[in-house]
Amino acid sequence: MGRNDNKIVSIVGFGGLGKTTLAKAVYDKLRAQFDCSAFVSVSQNPHEDKLFPDMFYQVAKKNNSRINVIDEIKEFLQSKRCIIVLDDIWDISVWNLMTYALPDNNDGYRIITTTRNFNVAQQVGGAYYKLKPLCLEDSKILLHRRIFANEDTDKCPDQTAEVSDKILKKCAGVPLAIVTIASLLANKGGNIIEWYKVYKCMGTGLENNTAVSNMRKILSLSYYDMPSHLRICLLYLSVFPEDYMINKVRLINMWIAEGFIQYGKHGQSLFDVGESYFNDLLNRSMIQPVHDWYSGVIEECRVHDMVLDLIRSLSNEDNFVAVLNDTGTTSPPNAIRRLSLQNAKEDHSMTWIAKRLQQVRSVLLFASAVPLMLALENFRVTRVLDLHGCNLSQCHNDLKHLGKLYHLRYLGLRGTSIAQLPREIGNLPFIQTLDITRNKITSLPPTVVHLRNLMFLYTDWSTRLPSGIGNMTCLENLLLHIDDSTMDAIEEMGQLLELRVLRIVFNKWHNNLVEYLRKLQKIKNLYIEVIDGRRSIGGLDAWVAPQHLCRLDTVRSCWFSTLPSWMNRSVLPNLSFLWIAVRELQLKDLEILGRLPALYSLQLEVDHLSLGIHGRFVVGAGSFPCLVHCKFWGFVEPVVFQQGAMPRLRELYLDLFLMWEGIETSSSDGGLDMGIGNLPLLQDVFIDFRSEVASTEEVDRVKDTLSRAAEIHPNHPHLTVLR
């Protein structure tokens, strides 16, 4: 395959220098300029059955439809401009394989690779950038910004200046070492004695030797400085494969099932306490956050491979987790306490685990592992069983044995291709989490209502719940799809006083909904949709008076299919995330939304074209003071932003119909007179043209106008235009 040198850039350096961070920053900055993009984590032990489907999904935004995914990727990219990051390549054979997915003679793609091996970078070809350690001044900025979080980040209190310089010298400019030590020091305050203790415990540090063993010693300092409850929660992450994106909710549910979390003070739920543990690990730089691309919320985390090496070593020493993968096992003990099956080969795995399951507390089988037909009756004391992504479509008879797992607290069957749950699921008296999402389950067995300790029930929209859910009084998470045959569920819902996350879809409005919602004092996330043949109807306007509804001051996110007239800052003072789909919106409605004081993310979809509603909506000065992400969809004419509106907005999503008369392309801000220049912090603008009648010339003219608007904007936001 012919390649031009300017298509490929490799970032080279030893572990902890920030290769991935740099590649991700460049990727995020440039991806808007390309038709498609992918950030692929290769890791030390890559697997084709996961690597290429993931790559295709990122570039195409859909799952692959062929067995030969490589050819499918190549054909998809043939006429597209694409940027791809291949992160953490250890061997040139992986690169050689990846090249088969790249199109021939296409100048439109750009590749960024990261590797620790300089020989790999040379063989990949193209340009390479040898990442160097930070200089002392940049190291100070990173350290002090992490510890003190003030604007004058290159200075620290005089009493700690000398010892901080000594500590930084031992960190040798390695960012991972610096942020890890900084997180440790942040918990010591400005106590100079404690700082010197940390300095002495660092030994020789990395000053003269950047060996892995020295880096591990620095990481160990932070590990042993943590309280015991955080150490055991961190060790548990060793059950996940390298570079695995770990869902926060899934992880916390597992911690709860293992008994790592106890109830907190002031009525904190187990999940709230678990979330505080998760945030503590983030603040201590032991895990890395993964933000949702739209909302900015941290939904996942990953573990740096050097931290993973540390906790795997510690887990092995304590017989905490046994890992089985293609590279072998972590010294299998006689009795396995927690078992993680990753990319396992059946020929050696069965003999390895045959007689060692009597005491296993957790079993995690990952999709890339060979589906092993383990006898479920062996897991008599198992608390956590997670089969996420494994194909169990032929295992219905085996699943009947789930009812024998008396001690089970967590059952993860997400994406396992099952069509039903066995009735025996009702024989699990202690189960707390049941995840059956992304399956073809249309209804749950009646016995599920016997699960009195179930707190977290994750189902799909198409899954119907049986009558009797009012018995499940510990539920904190619930999704209901209400039709004529399940209307009784609304009344039963009023008995679930622990609910914190509630999602409801109605086929028609239920007049008593408000009465039952009043009883739910702990709701944080509320999703309500009312559907008829036209897609959505009114009904929530029956909530006309806030005095008829409890103050929803605990609610953080909402989704409505019509705009409630009671929605205002006094009823929803802490609302941060709001999704609304309505057929018609009036300007006064937009003004009400603009007064919500804590709103961070807004997605507003209307159907004005079908209703023949024209006219421009104006976002006035002072509206949406905290909004960061905004999506306006379905307005016939562009929305106008006045000066002082949305002062914190970073991402704006709009669709343009190009059907209104008198389109203005000569406005002072060059932005179709939308006032984009009045949004001072704007970083990204996404425009989707939804016009079948506009000519190519008209579309190009508007594209040029929008590009000029981005160019003259003080912040130079990235512009992505789709049609």
ZAGU-814793 format. One record per residue (C-alpha): y, x, z. Coordinates in Angstrom, 3 decimals, decimal comma. Layout:
BEGIN
         yy         xx         zz
          Y          X          Z
...
***
This chain:
BEGIN
         yy         xx         zz
      0,000      0,000      0,000
      3,372      1,434     -0,941
      5,841      1,715      1,902
      9,466      2,792      1,995
     10,567      4,970      4,891
     13,459      2,665      5,686
     11,065     -0,218      6,400
      9,492      1,283      9,523
     10,885      2,708     12,748
      8,668      3,967     15,572
      9,851      4,365     19,165
      7,955      7,162     20,923
      7,814      8,143     24,585
      5,652      8,273     27,694
      4,984      5,256     29,909
      7,883      3,763     31,845
     10,672      5,013     29,555
     11,541      1,526     28,292
     10,075      1,526     24,780
      9,197     -2,160     24,924
     12,574     -3,056     26,436
     14,421     -1,249     23,650
     12,249     -2,747     20,915
     12,715     -6,237     22,364
     16,508     -5,802     22,532
     16,679     -4,725     18,886
     14,287     -7,508     17,879
     16,328    -10,191     19,649
     19,526     -8,926     18,050
     18,193     -8,782     14,491
     15,659    -11,620     14,254
     18,295    -14,215     13,307
     18,939    -12,263     10,107
     15,360    -12,781      8,890
     13,352    -15,765      7,704
     10,619    -15,193     10,267
      9,705    -12,810     13,055
      6,901    -11,748     15,393
      6,648     -9,605     18,522
      3,009     -8,569     18,856
      1,624     -6,827     21,949
     -1,155     -4,540     20,686
     -2,168     -2,746     23,947
     -4,872     -0,172     24,524
     -7,768     -2,510     23,749
     -6,604     -4,846     20,962
     -8,796     -7,641     19,642
     -8,467     -8,973     16,131
     -9,529    -12,500     17,052
     -6,403    -12,829     19,185
     -3,991    -10,383     17,574
     -3,771    -11,848     14,075
     -3,794    -15,566     14,983
     -0,970    -14,859     17,425
      0,945    -12,968     14,748
      0,504    -15,799     12,231
      1,625    -18,414     14,753
      4,821    -16,479     15,465
      5,819    -16,032     11,826
      4,680    -19,443     10,549
      5,258    -21,586     13,686
      1,824    -23,144     13,239
     -1,819    -22,230     13,783
     -3,796    -20,477     11,079
     -6,043    -22,677      8,936
     -8,380    -20,046      7,492
    -11,028    -17,738      8,893
     -9,432    -14,779      7,109
     -6,158    -14,750      9,022
     -5,060    -11,395      7,588
     -4,904    -12,754      4,039
     -3,146    -15,886      5,297
     -0,439    -13,768      6,956
     -0,039    -11,635      3,852
      0,405    -14,647      1,571
      2,858    -16,297      3,950
      5,047    -13,182      4,119
      4,924    -12,464      0,383
      8,326    -13,965     -0,430
      9,977    -13,882      2,983
     12,225    -11,509      4,885
     10,498    -10,746      8,149
     10,900     -8,456     11,171
      7,754     -7,552     13,134
      7,395     -5,520     16,306
      4,001     -3,940     17,023
      4,260     -2,970     20,657
      2,140     -0,323     22,376
     -0,055      1,136     19,620
     -2,540      3,639     21,042
     -4,554      4,512     17,957
     -3,715      4,872     14,268
     -6,736      2,730     13,324
     -4,884     -0,306     14,710
     -1,901      0,393     12,461
     -4,174      0,857      9,445
     -5,661     -2,558     10,126
     -2,251     -4,185     10,567
     -1,055     -2,933      7,168
     -3,543     -5,239      5,434
     -1,471     -8,185      6,696
      1,766     -6,853      5,183
      2,768     -7,929      1,659
      2,653     -5,499     -1,249
      5,908     -4,318     -2,791
      8,069     -6,524     -0,609
     11,311     -4,943      0,512
     12,063     -7,907      2,761
     10,105     -6,910      5,860
     10,992     -4,455      8,619
      8,557     -3,008     11,169
      9,258     -1,585     14,629
      6,382      0,106     16,451
      6,191      1,566     19,948
      3,678      4,196     21,005
      3,119      6,921     23,569
      1,419      9,109     20,982
      3,687     11,161     18,723
      0,810     11,746     16,277
      0,467      7,982     15,844
      4,190      7,683     15,049
      3,920     10,438     12,434
      0,916      8,834     10,757
      2,575      5,393     10,728
      5,319      6,915      8,605
      8,954      5,951      8,301
     11,513      7,081     10,828
     10,773      7,683     14,481
     12,955      7,764     17,563
     11,903      9,893     20,537
     13,095      7,994     23,578
     14,521     10,315     26,206
     14,941      9,818     29,959
     18,294      8,511     31,151
     21,016     10,956     32,071
     22,144     11,090     35,708
     25,174      8,865     35,160
     23,180      6,158     33,377
     20,502      6,455     36,068
     23,155      5,820     38,715
     24,403      2,737     36,895
     20,862      1,328     36,643
     20,065      2,098     40,288
     23,283      0,758     41,763
     23,418     -2,317     39,554
     19,941     -3,206     40,777
     20,749     -2,594     44,444
     24,327     -3,741     44,858
     24,821     -6,105     41,887
     28,563     -5,425     41,856
     30,923     -4,711     39,008
     31,632     -1,113     40,000
     28,051     -0,168     39,246
     28,474      3,593     38,959
     29,347      3,973     42,625
     27,578      3,302     45,897
     28,696      3,463     49,543
     29,707      6,979     50,553
     27,035      7,232     53,235
     24,227      6,790     50,687
     25,709      8,750     47,765
     23,970     12,027     48,580
     20,521     10,582     49,208
     20,734      8,324     46,136
     21,379     11,398     43,969
     18,321     13,081     45,480
     16,197      9,997     44,853
     17,401      9,776     41,262
     16,538     13,402     40,714
     12,942     12,628     41,631
     12,967      9,610     39,317
     13,838     12,015     36,465
     15,612      9,365     34,415
     12,510      7,166     34,011
     13,755      3,530     34,043
     10,540      2,063     35,472
     10,692      4,500     38,402
     14,393      3,812     38,951
     14,174      0,005     39,006
     11,062      0,119     41,196
     12,725      2,378     43,769
     15,963      0,378     43,515
     14,109     -2,830     44,323
     12,573     -1,109     47,331
     15,955      0,233     48,532
     17,581     -3,175     48,076
     15,394     -4,425     50,929
     16,598     -1,574     53,179
     20,267     -2,549     52,995
     22,577      0,436     53,356
     20,495      2,041     56,124
     20,691      5,760     55,311
     17,734      6,598     57,575
     15,507      4,205     55,635
     16,742      5,646     52,341
     15,778      9,159     53,451
     12,341      7,898     54,474
     11,866      6,614     50,935
     13,065      9,932     49,516
     10,576     11,928     51,591
      7,701      9,600     50,700
      8,297     10,191     46,984
      6,796     13,676     47,231
      7,476     15,776     44,139
      8,378     12,681     42,154
      8,749     13,009     38,385
     11,262     15,847     38,391
      8,875     18,532     37,128
      5,909     16,436     36,074
      5,880     12,961     34,540
      2,115     12,612     34,982
      0,690      9,162     35,547
     -0,418     10,145     39,046
      3,166     10,895     40,069
      4,428      7,632     38,598
      1,673      5,799     40,450
      2,837      7,330     43,730
      6,308      5,888     43,196
      4,865      2,483     42,353
      2,627      2,698     45,429
      5,672      3,140     47,637
      6,992     -0,227     46,525
      3,567     -1,827     46,792
      2,984     -0,759     50,405
      6,552     -1,653     51,359
      5,826     -5,305     50,527
      4,626     -7,747     53,199
      0,902     -8,499     53,133
      1,280    -11,945     51,540
      3,045    -10,427     48,511
      0,541     -7,584     48,210
     -2,417     -9,941     47,957
     -0,578    -12,158     45,439
      0,194     -9,108     43,304
     -3,388     -7,841     43,482
     -4,539    -11,179     42,127
     -2,728    -10,461     38,859
     -5,383     -7,832     38,128
     -7,639    -10,685     36,949
     -5,533    -10,987     33,769
     -5,932     -8,757     30,677
     -3,419     -6,119     29,702
     -0,174     -7,512     28,202
     -1,281    -11,074     29,001
      1,515    -13,627     29,283
      0,854    -15,224     32,664
      2,143    -18,772     33,063
      4,076    -19,120     36,325
      2,793    -22,587     37,219
     -0,813    -21,630     36,478
     -0,510    -18,516     38,640
      1,036    -20,323     41,602
     -1,638    -23,028     41,419
     -4,282    -20,273     41,599
     -2,582    -18,640     44,586
     -2,626    -21,999     46,357
     -6,313    -22,521     45,573
     -7,170    -19,067     46,923
     -5,416    -19,852     50,203
     -2,788    -17,117     49,758
      0,059    -19,562     50,443
      0,847    -21,437     53,636
      3,348    -24,254     54,091
      6,904    -23,042     54,568
      9,723    -24,093     56,845
     11,953    -27,132     56,463
      9,373    -29,152     54,574
      8,791    -26,625     51,793
      5,767    -27,528     49,702
      3,024    -25,039     48,906
      4,369    -24,800     45,358
      7,902    -24,098     46,596
      6,584    -21,279     48,789
      4,517    -19,928     45,896
      7,584    -19,979     43,671
      9,494    -17,966     46,283
      6,639    -15,404     46,286
      6,834    -15,232     42,486
     10,596    -14,643     42,647
     10,126    -11,946     45,292
      7,743    -10,068     43,017
     10,292    -10,349     40,200
     13,089     -9,061     42,433
     10,926     -6,128     43,502
     10,265     -5,284     39,815
      6,504     -5,563     40,302
      6,276     -8,176     37,532
      8,471     -8,692     34,482
     10,016    -12,061     33,565
      9,385    -13,869     30,280
     12,089    -16,446     29,557
     11,745    -19,630     27,578
     13,548    -19,047     24,273
     15,558    -22,268     24,510
     16,223    -23,084     28,163
     16,349    -19,541     29,491
     14,043    -20,549     32,359
     11,423    -18,021     33,488
      8,162    -19,703     32,531
      5,869    -16,675     32,331
      5,578    -13,116     33,511
      3,781     -9,988     32,423
      2,666     -6,881     34,288
      3,708     -3,446     33,069
      0,576     -1,520     32,127
      1,328      1,191     34,707
      1,637     -1,425     37,457
     -1,572     -3,036     36,173
     -3,348      0,331     36,403
     -2,246      0,602     40,029
     -3,325     -2,868     41,135
     -6,616     -2,617     39,227
     -7,353      0,619     41,050
     -6,492     -0,916     44,415
     -8,487     -4,060     43,611
    -11,502     -1,948     42,751
    -11,254      0,029     45,987
    -11,167     -3,158     48,068
    -13,739     -5,057     45,980
    -10,982     -7,613     45,397
    -11,560     -8,234     41,658
    -14,344     -7,176     39,307
    -13,276     -6,950     35,649
    -15,734     -7,021     32,756
    -14,496     -6,026     29,297
    -15,473     -3,942     26,298
    -14,490     -0,708     28,015
    -16,966     -1,310     30,818
    -16,608     -2,604     34,345
    -14,682     -1,644     37,405
    -17,664     -0,225     39,332
    -19,502     -3,487     39,934
    -20,277     -4,091     43,594
    -23,438     -5,723     44,855
    -21,513     -8,883     45,770
    -18,746    -10,037     43,425
    -15,799    -11,780     45,102
    -13,649    -12,462     42,043
    -14,858    -12,122     38,476
    -12,699    -11,706     35,368
    -14,598    -11,802     32,067
    -12,495    -10,270     29,276
    -13,714     -9,494     25,762
    -17,225     -9,153     27,152
    -20,334     -8,461     25,111
    -23,258    -10,656     25,953
    -25,846     -7,877     25,826
    -24,587     -6,094     28,943
    -22,625     -8,815     30,705
    -25,580    -11,005     31,627
    -27,460     -8,185     33,314
    -24,272     -7,047     35,058
    -23,611    -10,371     36,772
    -27,094    -11,869     36,919
    -27,696    -11,740     40,678
    -24,233    -11,148     42,072
    -22,571    -14,566     41,971
    -23,524    -15,987     45,344
    -20,183    -15,112     46,948
    -17,847    -15,310     43,945
    -14,570    -17,048     44,884
    -12,810    -16,931     41,503
    -14,171    -16,922     37,961
    -11,854    -16,494     34,979
    -13,301    -16,459     31,472
    -10,818    -15,629     28,711
    -11,002    -16,999     25,188
    -11,624    -13,583     23,637
    -14,775    -13,163     25,727
    -18,137    -14,271     24,351
    -18,782    -17,789     25,732
    -21,387    -17,116     28,392
    -23,582    -19,980     29,503
    -23,303    -19,235     33,206
    -25,212    -21,605     35,447
    -22,432    -23,475     37,244
    -24,690    -24,237     40,186
    -24,485    -20,532     41,076
    -20,810    -20,892     41,973
    -21,418    -22,645     45,275
    -18,430    -21,117     47,114
    -16,127    -20,753     44,119
    -12,539    -21,886     44,678
    -11,057    -21,054     41,257
    -12,784    -21,691     37,920
    -10,578    -21,110     34,873
    -11,998    -21,422     31,344
     -8,645    -21,616     29,542
     -9,072    -21,468     25,756
    -12,887    -21,215     25,706
    -14,772    -23,513     23,332
    -16,843    -25,854     25,512
    -17,338    -28,580     22,913
    -21,141    -28,187     23,122
    -21,303    -27,893     26,896
    -21,003    -31,485     28,109
    -24,327    -31,408     29,960
    -23,405    -28,137     31,646
    -20,092    -29,601     32,810
    -21,961    -32,235     34,797
    -22,797    -29,473     37,271
    -19,106    -29,204     38,143
    -19,718    -31,870     40,760
    -21,865    -29,372     42,697
    -18,955    -26,956     43,233
    -18,064    -28,439     46,586
    -15,450    -25,818     47,516
    -13,610    -25,861     44,175
     -9,808    -25,973     44,513
     -8,723    -25,108     40,947
    -10,341    -26,196     37,677
     -8,703    -24,997     34,463
    -10,077    -26,571     31,272
     -6,953    -26,259     29,118
     -7,674    -25,986     25,391
    -11,476    -26,009     25,776
    -12,185    -28,595     23,011
    -13,801    -31,088     25,382
    -13,607    -34,826     24,682
    -14,407    -36,168     28,139
    -14,781    -35,244     31,783
    -18,061    -36,025     33,558
    -18,079    -38,693     36,261
    -19,259    -36,007     38,655
    -15,689    -34,657     38,739
    -15,089    -37,172     41,535
    -17,428    -35,200     43,826
    -14,883    -32,412     44,422
    -13,255    -33,330     47,743
    -11,005    -30,263     48,045
     -9,770    -29,823     44,481
     -6,001    -29,308     44,278
     -5,402    -28,476     40,596
     -6,993    -30,038     37,520
     -5,723    -28,921     34,097
     -7,241    -30,677     31,057
     -4,307    -30,359     28,632
     -4,685    -29,585     24,912
     -8,004    -31,394     24,619
     -9,163    -34,652     23,023
     -9,654    -36,556     26,261
     -8,458    -40,157     25,812
     -9,210    -41,343     29,350
    -10,252    -39,998     32,729
    -13,367    -41,291     34,476
    -12,759    -43,860     37,246
    -14,118    -41,403     39,811
    -11,048    -39,182     39,449
     -9,164    -41,418     41,901
    -11,505    -40,147     44,639
     -9,766    -36,757     44,496
     -7,579    -37,390     47,549
     -6,427    -33,746     47,849
     -5,442    -33,347     44,183
     -1,833    -32,127     43,965
     -1,441    -30,950     40,378
     -2,885    -33,090     37,583
     -2,060    -31,828     34,084
     -2,997    -34,171     31,216
     -1,909    -34,888     27,639
      0,225    -37,856     26,543
     -2,831    -39,435     24,935
     -4,883    -39,378     28,147
     -5,039    -42,671     30,062
     -5,475    -42,733     33,829
     -7,764    -45,249     35,540
     -6,561    -47,839     38,034
     -6,399    -46,653     41,614
     -4,089    -43,642     41,219
     -2,235    -44,886     44,288
     -5,110    -43,428     46,334
     -4,197    -39,908     45,190
     -1,376    -39,595     47,706
     -1,143    -35,779     47,536
     -0,126    -35,760     43,844
      2,998    -33,720     43,094
      2,698    -33,668     39,295
      1,908    -36,746     37,193
      2,089    -37,885     33,568
      1,737    -41,611     32,881
      1,442    -43,404     29,537
      1,974    -47,082     30,302
      0,860    -49,888     27,988
     -0,160    -53,532     28,539
     -3,521    -52,505     29,985
     -2,117    -50,023     32,509
      1,039    -51,733     33,824
     -0,420    -51,749     37,362
      0,020    -47,978     37,428
      3,785    -48,457     37,889
      3,274    -50,220     41,197
      0,693    -47,647     42,314
      3,106    -44,854     41,418
      5,377    -46,046     44,220
      2,690    -44,944     46,714
      2,787    -41,314     45,542
      5,521    -40,111     47,873
      4,864    -36,395     47,263
      5,676    -36,556     43,524
      8,030    -33,804     42,368
      7,384    -33,859     38,608
      7,079    -37,293     36,962
      6,771    -38,044     33,249
      6,384    -41,631     32,011
      6,097    -43,102     28,516
      6,301    -46,917     28,134
      5,391    -49,087     25,188
      7,871    -51,588     26,619
     10,304    -51,658     29,510
      9,089    -52,394     33,058
     11,694    -54,268     35,076
     10,444    -53,059     38,463
     10,596    -49,351     37,624
     13,751    -48,742     39,644
     12,247    -50,348     42,726
      9,310    -47,953     42,702
     11,314    -44,863     41,770
     13,545    -45,484     44,784
     10,613    -44,588     47,019
     10,103    -41,158     45,424
     12,498    -38,998     47,399
     11,144    -35,591     46,287
     11,435    -35,881     42,486
     12,831    -32,723     40,846
     11,842    -33,250     37,212
     11,995    -36,711     35,668
     10,970    -37,657     32,108
     11,181    -41,284     30,952
     10,694    -42,628     27,414
     10,553    -46,210     26,207
      9,027    -46,688     22,745
      8,753    -49,585     20,332
      8,355    -49,876     16,556
     11,865    -48,468     16,041
     10,941    -45,385     18,063
     13,091    -46,041     21,149
     14,815    -48,972     22,803
     17,108    -49,695     25,682
     15,987    -50,704     29,084
     17,191    -47,934     31,312
     20,572    -49,648     31,178
     19,050    -52,008     33,718
     19,787    -49,205     36,169
     23,377    -50,327     36,270
     24,348    -49,499     39,829
     23,743    -46,238     41,666
     23,550    -48,166     44,949
     20,347    -49,758     43,644
     18,782    -46,349     43,227
     18,361    -43,482     45,643
     20,619    -40,496     45,092
     18,624    -38,286     42,750
     20,170    -35,138     44,182
     16,809    -33,326     44,045
     16,421    -33,841     40,291
     16,783    -30,669     38,209
     15,659    -31,915     34,780
     15,484    -35,275     32,982
     14,400    -36,701     29,621
     15,483    -40,212     28,623
     14,930    -42,250     25,482
     18,158    -44,124     26,132
     21,245    -43,309     28,133
     21,348    -44,889     31,618
     24,738    -46,320     32,479
     24,405    -45,040     36,052
     24,185    -41,413     34,953
     27,091    -39,541     36,539
     27,856    -36,588     38,755
     27,487    -38,589     41,981
     23,914    -39,656     41,179
     22,702    -36,416     39,548
     24,797    -33,615     41,077
     22,145    -30,915     40,567
     20,833    -31,915     37,145
     20,364    -28,731     35,106
     18,200    -29,702     32,125
     18,680    -32,925     30,191
     16,986    -34,228     27,046
     18,156    -37,569     25,623
     16,977    -39,347     22,450
     18,974    -42,500     21,691
     19,660    -44,456     18,524
     23,362    -44,760     19,226
     25,802    -42,761     21,318
     29,399    -43,654     22,045
     32,190    -41,203     22,809
     32,431    -42,475     26,385
     28,761    -41,592     26,861
     29,435    -38,035     25,761
     32,338    -37,850     28,206
     30,060    -38,980     31,060
     27,542    -36,277     30,210
     30,341    -33,718     30,061
     31,159    -34,359     33,721
     27,696    -33,391     35,017
     28,647    -30,358     37,138
     25,408    -28,304     37,035
     24,128    -29,102     33,533
     22,706    -25,894     32,010
     20,794    -27,170     28,978
     21,411    -30,304     26,887
     19,396    -31,667     23,965
     20,965    -34,811     22,501
     19,358    -36,610     19,558
     20,816    -39,716     17,888
     20,049    -41,805     14,797
     23,563    -42,456     13,500
     22,613    -42,086      9,840
     20,234    -45,064      9,889
     22,811    -47,134     11,774
     25,632    -46,164      9,410
     27,745    -44,730     12,241
     30,382    -42,286     11,013
     33,290    -40,611     12,724
     33,602    -37,286     14,497
     32,717    -36,825     18,143
     35,021    -34,577     20,160
     33,913    -32,478     23,130
     37,048    -32,377     25,241
     38,587    -29,604     27,334
     36,826    -29,098     30,648
     33,630    -30,796     29,494
     30,241    -29,267     30,244
     31,506    -26,489     32,538
     28,079    -24,858     33,093
     26,308    -25,593     29,805
     24,582    -22,567     28,240
     22,212    -24,158     25,683
     23,215    -27,163     23,561
     21,521    -29,074     20,747
     23,245    -31,947     18,909
     20,982    -33,697     16,423
     21,528    -36,679     14,135
     25,351    -36,933     14,079
     26,534    -37,740     10,554
     29,721    -35,688     10,844
     30,112    -32,379     12,683
     30,930    -32,421     16,393
     34,312    -30,918     17,282
     34,793    -28,549     20,226
     38,250    -28,473     21,774
     39,652    -25,439     23,515
     38,303    -25,305     27,074
     35,082    -27,169     26,262
     31,734    -25,580     27,116
     33,223    -22,312     28,426
     29,772    -20,788     29,126
     27,898    -21,915     26,002
     25,721    -19,179     24,465
     23,395    -21,043     22,073
     24,366    -23,952     19,806
     21,966    -25,954     17,607
     23,400    -28,397     15,040
     22,280    -30,260     11,960
     24,633    -30,966      9,048
     24,135    -33,823      6,582
     26,781    -32,742      4,041
     27,278    -36,406      3,199
     30,656    -37,168      4,733
     33,750    -37,429      2,594
     36,577    -34,941      2,603
     34,567    -31,994      3,913
     37,020    -29,397      5,188
     36,279    -25,756      4,491
     39,746    -24,311      4,901
     40,294    -24,906      8,611
     42,020    -22,324     10,734
     38,778    -21,204     12,331
     36,785    -21,258      9,121
     34,178    -23,492     10,745
     34,394    -26,894      9,041
     37,106    -27,713     11,561
     34,453    -27,824     14,326
     36,307    -25,527     16,697
     33,521    -22,966     17,023
     36,190    -20,389     17,810
     36,925    -22,316     21,014
     33,524    -21,399     22,467
     34,282    -17,947     23,948
     30,750    -16,834     25,003
     28,880    -18,112     21,951
     26,056    -15,761     20,888
     23,782    -17,734     18,564
     24,420    -20,640     16,180
     21,535    -22,439     14,444
     22,442    -24,815     11,602
     19,891    -27,034      9,863
     21,027    -28,699      6,606
     19,542    -32,187      6,351
     20,787    -33,300      2,962
     18,745    -34,165     -0,102
     21,763    -35,039     -2,232
     23,956    -31,987     -1,724
     23,872    -29,481     -4,567
     22,958    -25,842     -4,091
     26,597    -24,948     -4,715
     27,759    -27,274     -1,924
     25,246    -25,838      0,500
     26,192    -22,253     -0,401
     29,868    -23,104      0,025
     29,297    -24,426      3,531
     27,063    -21,463      4,386
     29,859    -19,095      3,383
     32,326    -21,054      5,478
     30,073    -20,897      8,528
     29,503    -17,175      7,991
     33,264    -16,604      7,982
     33,532    -18,587     11,196
     30,965    -16,279     12,811
     32,714    -13,180     11,486
     36,154    -14,082     12,822
     34,827    -15,320     16,172
     35,738    -12,765     18,897
     32,089    -12,671     20,022
     30,617    -12,440     16,473
     27,714    -14,856     17,148
     24,504    -14,604     15,132
     24,227    -17,360     12,557
     20,907    -18,800     11,373
     21,085    -21,330      8,534
     18,079    -23,418      7,485
     17,554    -25,994      4,764
***
